[in-house]
Amino acid sequence: MRPRLLDLFCGAGGAAMGYVRAGFDVVGVDIKPQPRYPFEFRQVDVFAVSLPWMRTFDAVHASPPCQHYSVVTPAANRASHPDWLAATRGLLRMVGAPWVIENVPGAPLRPDYRLCGCMFSLPNLKREHWFETSWHGFELRPPCDHREPVITVSGTGAGNQHSRAPHHGFADWRRAMGIDWMTGKELAQAIPPAYTEHIGAALLEQLQGVAA
């Protein structure tokens, strides 16, 4: 039987796809409608979800909004975006299951894993994400290598068939991210599935250790 993972602030399901590929069954939760989320989905405020229901899951992933910390957000506007990272961490500790929090570089979390597209043979993708884990995960990895031309997928996205990046169209974004079901705006907010497939493998080892 596959372990169940709760995907909080799930967006359109980039992280979820990686966890499913790693071996989890996933249920997503987001306050906004997510018509392209590829797995079971519930539209609800993360902080209104029943704690007993959350405790029926074997693990939890959370990607609280990153705009408060993102370099893409103008500095003068960052204070207008909510900072839910500490509250999210507190919620996951109450759930009690192994957990992962994802956010952008510079966010106030402990970056147990710093992952970028060049580490996963994603075509020219330059996109770093940080992951804090309940088990203080650790691995030695070489630094990013972006000597080849890069594609950055960031900003608000276009929400249609075009990206904001010069010379890179919508198809380039999809190919670089390893995602073929999202709009441009959704891609701009997404986690490449390769990242969470990697994190998911470490999470499975953690669950197996707890069971033993």
N, C-alpha and C positions, 0 to 999 in steps of 0.2 A: 504494500500500500504506500502510495506516494505521500510525503509529508505535505501539510497545508501551510501556505504562506499568505499573510495578510499584507496587502500592498496599499499603504496609506498615502494620500495626495498622489494618486496613481497616474493622473494625466491620461494620455492616450495609450499607455501600455508598453513603452520601451523597456523599462525595468522588468515588468512582468514577463515579457517574452523571454528575457534572459534566464529568469528563475525557472520558468517552465522547461526550457531547454536543459537546465541543470538537473531537473528531476522533481520539481515542486508542482503541486496544484495551487493555483493562485486565485484570490478574490480581491478585486480592487475597490477602493473607497475614495471618492472625491466629492467636493461640494458642488462642482460643476458637472453638467451632462458630459458624458464621454462616449459619443455614439460609435466611435471606432475602437474603443477598448476591446481587445480580442478575447477576453475571458469573462467570467462572472463579475458583474459590477453592481455596486450599490451607491446611489447618489445620496450622500449625507455628509454633514459637517464631521470631520474626523474627531473633533473633541466632544461630539454628542453620541458617538458610537458606544454601545453597551460594553462595559469592561468584561462582564462574564462571557459575552460572545467573542470578544477579542482573545480571551484566554482559551478558546477552543482551538486556536491555531498553534502550530508547532514553532513558528517563527514570524517575525514582522519586519517589513521594510518600510521606511518612511522617507519621503522626499519633500520636506516642507518648502514653501516658496522661497526662491533664492534672490529675488529682486533687491532685498534689503542689503545684500552683500555683493551683488554682482557688479563687476567693473563696467558692464554694459549700461547699467542704470546711472544716469547723471548723479553726481555726488549730492547736488542740491535736492534731488528727489528721493533719495534713499529712505529718509525718515518717514516718508508718506507710505512706505510699504511695510506690512506687518513683519515682525521678527518672531517667528514661532519655533525657532530651533530649540531653545531651552525648554519650552512647554512640551514640545514633542519628545524630547529626551525623557522628561519626567513621566510622560504618559507611558512610554515604552518600558520604563523601569517598573511601573505599576503592573503592566501586563505580565511581566516575569519571564516571558519566553526569550530566547536569543533574538537579537535585533540588529538591524543595520540602519544607519541614518546617512543619507546622501545629501551633499550640497556642493556649492562652487568653491574654488580655491579662495582662501581668505576668510571663509566663514569660521566662526568660533567653535570649531569641533576638533576632535583629535583625529587627524587623517591617517588612520591605520593603513588604508590603501589609497594611493594616488594613481589613478588610471587615465590613460590617454589612448587615442586611436592608434598611434604608432606601435603600441605594445601588442596589438591584436590583428595586425595586417589589414586594418581597415584602410581603404584606398585614400591616402593623403589626409586623413582626418586629424586635425589638431583641436582637441576638445578634452580638457582635463576635468575630472570629477573627483571629489574627495568622499571617502566612506569611513565613518566611525562605526565600530562594531562593539557589541556587548562583551565579546570574548577577547578584545584587544588584539585583533588579528595582525599578523606581521609577515612580510616577505621582502626579500632583497630583489630589486628590479633595476635594470639599467635606466639611466635618465632618458628623457624623450629625445628622439632623433628626428628632426624635421628638416633635413637637408634638401629633400625633394619639395616641389611646390605643394602647398597645403590648402585644404578646404576648412574653413571655420564655419560652424553652424551656430549662429548666435543671434541675439537681438529679438525683436518681436516676431520675426518671420513675416512672410507675405500673406499666408493663409490661402494661397492659390498655387499656381504652377511656376512661381518665380521666387528666387531668393534675393536677399538684399546684397549679397556678396557679388562684386563685379566678376563677370566671366563665369560664374557658377550658377547654373540653373537648378530648377527643382529636382530634376533627375540626378544631378550631381550630389545634392544634399542627401537624397534617399540612398544612393549607392554608398556614399561615405559613411553614413550612419548605420547601414545594414538594416534599414527599415523601409518597407514598401507600402504601408497602409495609412500613413499620416499626411496631413496637410503641412504646408510650410510653417505655419504658426506652431503647430504641434511638434514638428521636428525641432524647432528652435528651443523648445522646453524639454526635450526628451533625453533620456539616458540611452546610449547605444546598448542593445541587448548583449553584445559581447562582454561588456563590463560586468553586468549582473550575472551572466552565466559563469564568469570567473569567480565572483563573490559567492554565488550560489554553491559552487563546488566546495569552497571553504566552509560555508554554513552547513552543508550536509555533513562534513567531517566533524564539525562542532556538535551537531545533533547526535551523531553516532557515538561520540565520546560521552555525551550526557547520558545516553541510553545505556552505555556499558557501565 
